[in-house]
Structure formats: C-alpha cells, structure tokens
Amino acid sequence: MKASRATTPISPVLKAVTVPLSVDEAFALFTAAIASWWPIATHSVTESATSTVVFESGVGGTVYERAASGERAVWGTILVWEAPKRVVLTWHPGSDPSTAQEVEIRFEASGEDTVVELEHRGWEVLGEQGAGSREGYNNGWNAVLATFFAGEARRRAALR
C-alpha cells in the first residue's frame, strides 16, 4: 500500500566525505566492493542473518542483501549509472518499491583524493513518516559514509 505523499517538502539528507582514493577506486569501493565495508549487522533488513550485500552495475541493476538462507531483500534499483562519477538509485530497503526515495552518490577528484557526496531525497513519498525517516537516515548515513566507507577507503590506501 502506497503512503500518501507529504504535502510539505522535506529537505534531502546531504553528506560528504573525502577519501584517500582516486575517483575510480572510490566508485569501485562504493559499488562493486560494497560487501567489504557495509555494516550489515546494524544497517540491513535481516541484520545478523545477512551474509552479503550486492550492488549490481548498470541501469536496471539492483542493490540487495542476501541472507545466509539465500533470501534476498532488495534495497533499490539503479536509475543512473555514470561510472565513475555518479550513480542514482531508488531506495526502499526491504519495503515496497512504491515507497522508494532516491539516493544519489557523486564522486569528484580533489587533488589525489576523492570527495564522495551522498544525497538522499524524496521523503515525501513516505507521507507522515517522511520526516521521522529522514532524521533516522540523517544519523545513519553519518556512520555508513564517514565511519564504514571512509574507514575502508583509508585502510585500502594504507596498503598501497
């Protein structure tokens, strides 16, 4: 069942982090290597039962988690794939696609580093729950992007 849209605009969640990787490396880490850094124990649908996260490349690809039992929980579908600069996907982890918001991730060189910008928008589709959900994700994306993604990026850069 689709929630009624919120009538008041809800501002997007905006996050940015600078990582010591090239744009190509940062994009590949965020997408193809997502299972190496995504905090599945705390940020997944099946939590401790989750065995991996998959980020399929290209428009129409899906982002999903797979439980040890083989069960799949779809998080979203790729809408824009402009490797290695930008990816946009729907976002509805374990929920009906009619409640999907959008997440856009941009990768821009900054000297030898890469600035990774994340924008999570479209909260209005969640109706009355939109503002509360936005606040939860505002905190959640801090950990996911700044702690887990950036931490893995720093670890990989140190191995060079």
N, C-alpha and C positions, 0 to 999 in steps of 0.2 A: 504494500500500500504506500503510495507516494504521500509524503508530508506536504501540507500546504506551505507555500513559499512565504517567507517572512516579507513583510511589506517595507520594513526599514532596512536600508543597506547595511551590511555587516562588513567591516573592513577586513581585508585579507591579512593572513599571517605572513610576515616578511622576515626572513632570516638570511644571514650571510656569514660565511666563514672563509678564511684564507688558508689554503693548504700548500705544503711544500712539494707540489707535484705539477707536472705540465698539464695543460688542458686535456690532452689525450689521456694521460694517466688518471686524472681526476674523474673524467667522464667514465672511463672503463671501470674504475673502482666503484663509482656510484651505481652503475648499471650492471655490467656483467659479473662483477665481484661482490654484489650486494650481500651475499650469504657470508662473506668473510667479516662483515662489520655490523650488520643489522642486529639490534638487541632483541632477538626473538623471545627470550624468556619474559620480557616485560612489554614488548611492543608487537604483539601478534594476536591473532584470533584464538588459536589453540594453545597459546603460551607454552608450557613445558612439554606439550606433545608435539610441538613444531620441530621438524628436523631440518628444514632449509627454506630459503626464500629465493625465488627465481624472478629475474627481470628480463623478459624476452625482448629482443631488439626489434626495431622497426614499427611503423604504424600498424596498428591492429594487434600487436603483441600484448601479452598480459603480464601483470606483476601479481605473483601469488605466493602463498606459503603452502608447504606440503607437510602434513603431519607424518609421524613415523608409521601410522596406519595406512598412509597413501592418500588420505583425504586432502583435497585441495580447497583452500579458501582464497578466492580471488580478491585482490586489493584494488585493481584498476586495469584500465586498457590504455595503451599508448595512442595518443591523438596526433602528436607531432614528434618526429624523430629527426633532429638536425645534428647528428653526431659530428664533432664532439662539443658542440656549442650549446645545445638546448634540447630538452625533452619535456613534453607536456603529457600528462596522463589524467584519466579520471581517477577518483579516489573514493572508495567505498569498502574498506576492509571488512569482509565477511557480511556486508549488508547488501540490500537490493540495489542494483545499478541505478534505479530511479532516484536514489538519494546521493548520487555521486557529486562530489565537489571536483575541483581541478587543482592539480599540483604542477607547477612549472619549475624546472631546475635549469639555471643558466650557468655556464662555465666561461670565465673570461680571464685571459692572461693578465698577470700583474708582475712584470719582471719575469723571474723564473718560477714564480708561484702561480696559483690559480685562485681566483675569487669564485666561490660557489654561492649562488643566490637561489633561495627557495621561496616561492610564493604559493601559498595555499589559499584558494579563493572559492567563492560560490557557496558560502554558508547559508544563504537564503533558502536553498533547496530543502534545508532541514527544518524549516518553519520555526516553531517556538524553541526547538532545541539548538538552533543555529548558533546563538551567542554563547551558550554554555559549551558546546562542542568546540567552537573556535578557541575559547580560553584554554580548554584541555590540550588542544593541539599546539597552542602557542607555547605552552610549557614543554610538551612532548617533543616538538621539533628542536628545542634547545638541546636536549640530551641526544637525540638522534643525530643531528648535524654537527654540533660543536664537540660533543664528547665522543661518540662512537665513530662517525665517519672521519672527522678530523684526526682522531686518535689513531685510526688505522692508516690514514694518509701519512701521518708523522712516523709511524712505525715503518712503513714501506720506504719512506725517504731515507730513514736512518740506515737501512740495509744496503743502500747503494754503495 
